[in-house]
Amino acid sequence: MKPARFNYHRPGNLPDALALLAEHGGAARVLAGGQSLMPLMAMRLTRPEELIDINRIDELKGITADDTAVTIGALTRYTEILRSEVIAAAVPLLAEAIRHVAHHAIRNRGTIGGSLALADPSAETPAVCLALAARVIARSAAGEREIPIDSFFHGLMATELAEDEILVGVRIPKRAASARHAFLEFARRRGDFAQAGVILAPGHTGVPENRAVVFGVGATAWRSSALEGAMGRNIADDVYAALRLEVAAAVEDETADYKARIVTTLAERAMARLA
């Protein structure tokens, strides 16, 4: 299939892009890497009247760091993140997760901002940013705001972003050098969307709370209170029973038992890595 007709815009700077978005609002979609949006348009699952291509906006690219956090521009490609020494040293969990994103050709074009804005529940990037207590940076013609990742995802491919806002970056707290983590996912083939995944990020100096994320299960990635409460202590069977109930609440269809078995197995293996 081919996309429905649309008007194409390619602004050269952020103010022009924001002006276009303010003008067209809900009739517009923002194009970053296009690795998810273009297939959706080709299948006519989304039909924007206006397409705003932001790829010429250099200020949305790059990785910077200060004493406490790493800031990644929305147009930063996955391959750039994987090659970054800053990411490898400060947030290695992010690099580990991105290695599981699709295939090399997709990682060459795909962007961290595009994945967060799309909010696919099976995608690694939204899930790992949730595990890392990231903050999403959004900007409109009226100004800029930071959105805590815990309140950013509203549901299936729905986020806190307003119609006139562009996701311009994400700020991720640095993890302590001694901080441990575990990332596991199950997919039928390497590069396929995950059918389920589990991420464990025990608390550390920058983010003192334990964070455990389940993705590919339900309308969005979500934090598991059962796993967060179990990190750092001996695991009893009731923890995994509670986890299965969380999965059942997230799925609510005939795949719930299947998903619960996968998630429980991944969680057991992830906990073993932290032991």
Secondary structure, 3 states (H helix, E strand, C coil): CCCCCCEEECCCCHHHHHHHHHHHHHHEEEECCCCCHHHHHHCCCCCCCEEEECCCCHHHCCEEECCCEEEEECCCEHHHHHHCHHHHHHCHHHHHHHCCCCCHHHHHHCEHHHHHHHCCCCCHHHHHHHHCCCEEEEEECCEEEEEEHHHCEEECCEECCCCCCEEEEEEEECCCCCCCCEEEEECCCCCCCCCEEEEEECCCCCCCCCEEEEECCCCCCEECHHHHHHCCCCCCHHHHHHHHHHHHHHHCCCCHHHHHHHHHHHHHHHHHHHC
